[in-house]
Amino acid sequence: MTLTPDQITQLATAYDEAEHTRQVVRAPSVQHPGFSMDDAYKVQSAWVDQRLARGERIVGHKIGLTSRAMQLAVGIDTPDYGVLTDAMVIDDGAVIAPDRFIFPRFEVELGFKLKSGLSGPDVTIFDVLDATEWVIPAIEVIDCRAHLSDPETGTPLNVMDSIADNAANAGIIWGGTPVRPDDIDLRMVPGILYRNGKIEETGVSAGVLGHPANGLVWLTRQLHALGTSLEAGEFVLSGSFTRPVAGEPGDTIQCDFGTLGQITCSIGKDA
């Protein structure tokens, strides 16, 4: 189906209010049977517009559901993407306020800092590597502003709901050691994710479509179909190569990327 502009705005506003009040809402797909991927990206775009209207600034994009581990974790078989703004950036080592997120989960990723733009339907992995200035370890904080399972029907979230929810993005932490894209084998970067000193997840960057740069190939082609592109200076999260690990107040989250260093954050305790 195709939603009206008013319906698109209402859904975007509901997500925005849910994020600020930490009160989840019903997913668009249960409110609007036939809710399509086109509808979902329109809702996402409308929500981003609301963020920009209050002063946030776009710093890049995130790619989600690129690894088999993540697709199995959520029962989805296609990648998606969302938009990153400066308000989502969290410092390495930060203590995250316990009331900032609803149900925060943490993912292991590599981020690509672009020195030149990427566009067109025929972009290749070589184009991505040539356009990349730095690759840096990252943790993405994901959250869900809608019910995982609808309280009235029991219907679970689907990929369209995730897309509308800005691909579940909530925060981004980067740290460790930035490297040039040709300085290391980007397929073989390890990720060991700890919670309170206990290993919860492990993975290797090849889990992202065989090579994390392939995530940017996919995204560039998707954006081209919508008449847009990736711009020079953007930071792009290429996708998680582990399943998400949930965090609760009082938890410390750490990710070890081997020779690329570590990223750490913690969630403050409830008052």
C-alpha positions as CSV (number, residue, x, y, z in Angstrom):
1,M,0.0,0.0,0.0
2,T,1.0,3.6,-0.2
3,L,0.4,5.8,2.9
4,T,-0.7,9.4,2.7
5,P,1.7,12.2,3.7
6,D,-0.3,12.7,6.9
7,Q,0.0,9.0,7.8
8,I,3.7,9.1,7.1
9,T,4.2,12.1,9.4
10,Q,2.1,10.6,12.1
11,L,4.2,7.4,12.2
12,A,7.4,9.4,12.2
13,T,6.2,11.6,15.0
14,A,5.1,8.5,17.0
15,Y,8.7,7.0,16.7
16,D,10.2,10.3,17.7
17,E,8.0,10.6,20.8
18,A,8.6,6.9,21.7
19,E,12.4,7.6,21.6
20,H,12.1,10.5,24.0
21,T,9.5,9.1,26.3
22,R,10.8,5.5,26.2
23,Q,7.3,4.3,25.7
24,V,7.1,1.9,22.7
25,V,4.4,2.2,20.1
26,R,2.6,-0.3,17.8
27,A,4.5,-1.2,14.7
28,P,3.4,0.4,11.4
29,S,2.8,-3.0,9.8
30,V,0.1,-3.9,12.3
31,Q,-1.5,-0.4,12.0
32,H,-1.5,-0.4,8.3
33,P,-1.8,-3.9,6.6
34,G,0.2,-3.9,3.4
35,F,2.8,-1.5,4.8
36,S,5.5,-1.6,2.2
37,M,9.2,-1.0,2.0
38,D,8.6,2.2,0.1
39,D,6.3,3.4,2.9
40,A,8.9,2.4,5.5
41,Y,11.7,4.4,4.0
42,K,9.3,7.4,3.6
43,V,8.6,7.2,7.4
44,Q,12.3,6.9,8.1
45,S,13.0,10.0,5.9
46,A,10.2,12.0,7.6
47,W,11.7,11.1,11.0
48,V,15.2,12.2,9.9
49,D,13.6,15.5,8.6
50,Q,12.1,16.1,12.1
51,R,15.6,15.5,13.6
52,L,17.2,18.0,11.2
53,A,14.5,20.5,11.9
54,R,15.5,20.7,15.6
55,G,19.1,21.1,14.8
56,E,20.7,17.7,14.3
57,R,23.2,17.2,11.5
58,I,23.6,14.1,9.3
59,V,27.0,12.5,9.7
60,G,26.5,9.3,7.7
61,H,24.6,6.1,7.2
62,K,24.3,2.7,8.8
63,I,23.8,-0.6,7.1
64,G,22.0,-3.3,9.0
65,L,21.3,-7.0,8.7
66,T,24.3,-7.7,6.4
67,S,25.6,-10.8,8.2
68,R,24.0,-14.2,8.5
69,A,24.3,-13.9,12.3
70,M,22.1,-10.8,12.3
71,Q,19.6,-12.1,9.8
72,L,19.1,-15.3,11.8
73,A,18.8,-13.3,15.0
74,V,15.9,-11.3,13.7
75,G,14.4,-13.6,11.1
76,I,15.1,-11.3,8.1
77,D,16.9,-12.1,4.9
78,T,17.7,-8.7,3.4
79,P,19.9,-5.8,4.5
80,D,18.5,-2.4,5.4
81,Y,19.9,1.1,6.1
82,G,19.4,4.1,8.3
83,V,20.7,7.6,8.8
84,L,23.3,8.7,11.4
85,T,23.2,12.1,13.0
86,D,25.6,13.9,15.3
87,A,23.1,13.5,18.2
88,M,23.7,9.7,18.0
89,V,27.5,9.9,18.6
90,I,28.7,8.6,22.0
91,D,32.3,9.0,23.2
92,D,34.5,5.9,23.6
93,G,34.6,5.2,27.4
94,A,31.4,7.1,28.0
95,V,28.9,6.3,30.8
96,I,25.5,6.1,29.0
97,A,22.6,7.5,31.0
98,P,20.3,4.6,32.1
99,D,17.2,6.4,30.8
100,R,18.7,7.3,27.4
101,F,17.5,4.1,25.6
102,I,14.5,1.7,25.8
103,F,16.2,-1.6,25.3
104,P,19.8,-1.0,24.2
105,R,21.8,-3.7,22.4
106,F,25.3,-3.5,21.2
107,E,26.8,-4.7,17.9
108,V,30.4,-5.1,16.6
109,E,31.1,-3.2,13.3
110,L,33.7,-1.5,11.2
111,G,33.1,2.1,10.1
112,F,34.2,3.6,6.8
113,K,35.1,7.3,6.6
114,L,34.8,8.5,3.0
115,K,37.2,10.9,1.4
116,S,35.1,11.0,-1.8
117,G,31.5,10.3,-2.8
118,L,30.1,7.0,-4.0
119,S,27.2,6.8,-6.6
120,G,25.8,4.8,-9.4
121,P,24.3,1.4,-10.0
122,D,27.6,-0.2,-11.0
123,V,29.8,0.7,-8.0
124,T,32.3,-2.1,-7.0
125,I,34.3,-3.0,-4.0
126,F,37.3,-1.4,-5.6
127,D,35.4,1.9,-5.9
128,V,34.5,1.7,-2.2
129,L,38.1,1.0,-1.1
130,D,39.4,3.8,-3.3
131,A,36.8,6.3,-1.8
132,T,37.6,5.3,1.8
133,E,40.1,7.4,3.8
134,W,39.9,5.5,7.1
135,V,38.4,2.3,8.5
136,I,37.8,2.4,12.2
137,P,36.3,0.0,14.8
138,A,32.8,0.9,16.0
139,I,30.1,-0.3,18.2
140,E,26.5,0.5,17.2
141,V,23.9,0.8,19.8
142,I,20.5,-0.4,18.5
143,D,17.1,0.1,20.1
144,C,13.5,-0.5,19.2
145,R,10.8,2.1,19.5
146,A,8.0,-0.3,18.7
147,H,6.7,-3.5,20.3
148,L,8.8,-6.6,19.3
149,S,5.5,-8.4,19.4
150,D,2.2,-6.6,19.0
151,P,0.3,-6.6,22.3
152,E,-3.1,-7.1,20.6
153,T,-2.3,-9.5,17.8
154,G,1.0,-11.1,18.7
155,T,2.4,-10.2,15.3
156,P,6.2,-9.8,15.4
157,L,8.1,-6.9,13.9
158,N,9.2,-7.3,10.3
159,V,11.9,-5.7,8.1
160,M,9.6,-2.8,7.1
161,D,9.0,-1.9,10.7
162,S,12.8,-1.9,11.3
163,I,13.4,0.3,8.3
164,A,10.8,2.8,9.5
165,D,12.5,2.8,12.9
166,N,15.7,4.2,11.2
167,A,17.0,0.6,10.9
168,A,16.9,0.4,14.8
169,N,19.8,2.8,15.1
170,A,20.2,4.6,18.4
171,G,23.9,5.4,18.9
172,I,27.3,5.0,17.5
173,I,30.7,4.7,19.3
174,W,34.0,4.6,17.4
175,G,37.4,4.2,18.8
176,G,40.5,2.0,18.7
177,T,43.0,2.5,15.9
178,P,41.9,3.9,12.5
179,V,43.7,2.3,9.5
180,R,43.9,2.9,5.8
181,P,41.8,0.4,3.9
182,D,44.8,-1.2,2.2
183,D,46.9,-1.5,5.4
184,I,45.2,-4.6,6.7
185,D,43.0,-7.5,5.5
186,L,39.6,-6.0,6.1
187,R,38.0,-9.5,5.8
188,M,39.8,-10.8,8.9
189,V,39.3,-8.2,11.6
190,P,38.2,-10.0,14.8
191,G,35.5,-8.8,17.2
192,I,35.1,-10.1,20.7
193,L,32.2,-8.5,22.6
194,Y,32.2,-8.6,26.4
195,R,29.6,-7.7,28.9
196,N,30.9,-7.3,32.4
197,G,34.1,-9.1,31.5
198,K,32.3,-12.2,30.1
199,I,32.6,-13.0,26.4
200,E,29.1,-12.8,24.9
201,E,29.7,-12.8,21.1
202,T,32.6,-13.4,18.7
203,G,32.9,-12.8,15.0
204,V,35.1,-11.8,12.1
205,S,34.5,-9.0,9.6
206,A,34.1,-11.4,6.6
207,G,30.7,-12.2,8.1
208,V,29.5,-9.0,6.6
209,L,28.7,-10.0,3.0
210,G,32.1,-11.7,2.6
211,H,33.9,-8.3,3.0
212,P,32.6,-5.3,5.0
213,A,33.2,-3.0,2.0
214,N,30.4,-5.0,0.2
215,G,28.0,-3.4,2.6
216,L,28.8,0.0,1.0
217,V,28.5,-1.5,-2.5
218,W,24.9,-2.6,-1.5
219,L,24.1,0.8,0.1
220,T,25.4,2.8,-2.8
221,R,23.3,0.9,-5.3
222,Q,20.2,1.2,-3.1
223,L,20.6,4.9,-2.8
224,H,21.2,5.3,-6.5
225,A,17.7,3.7,-7.1
226,L,16.3,6.5,-4.9
227,G,18.2,9.2,-6.8
228,T,20.8,9.9,-4.1
229,S,24.3,8.9,-3.2
230,L,27.0,8.8,-0.4
231,E,28.8,12.0,0.0
232,A,32.5,12.8,0.8
233,G,33.1,13.1,4.5
234,E,30.3,10.6,5.5
235,F,30.9,7.9,8.1
236,V,29.3,4.6,7.1
237,L,28.7,1.7,9.5
238,S,29.1,-1.4,7.3
239,G,27.1,-3.9,9.4
240,S,27.5,-6.1,12.4
241,F,29.5,-9.3,12.4
242,T,28.0,-10.5,15.7
243,R,24.6,-10.9,17.0
244,P,23.5,-8.0,19.3
245,V,24.1,-8.2,23.0
246,A,21.7,-6.5,25.4
247,G,22.8,-4.1,28.0
248,E,21.2,-3.1,31.3
249,P,21.9,-0.4,33.9
250,G,25.2,-1.1,35.6
251,D,26.7,-3.1,32.7
252,T,30.0,-2.5,31.1
253,I,30.3,-3.3,27.4
254,Q,33.7,-3.8,25.8
255,C,34.7,-4.9,22.3
256,D,38.2,-6.1,21.4
257,F,39.2,-5.7,17.7
258,G,42.6,-7.3,18.0
259,T,45.4,-5.1,16.6
260,L,42.8,-2.4,15.9
261,G,42.3,-1.9,19.7
262,Q,39.2,-1.7,21.9
263,I,36.0,0.2,22.5
264,T,34.4,0.4,25.9
265,C,31.3,2.0,27.4
266,S,29.0,1.5,30.4
267,I,25.4,2.1,31.3
268,G,24.9,4.1,34.5
269,K,23.0,2.5,37.3
270,D,19.4,3.4,38.0
271,A,19.0,6.1,40.7
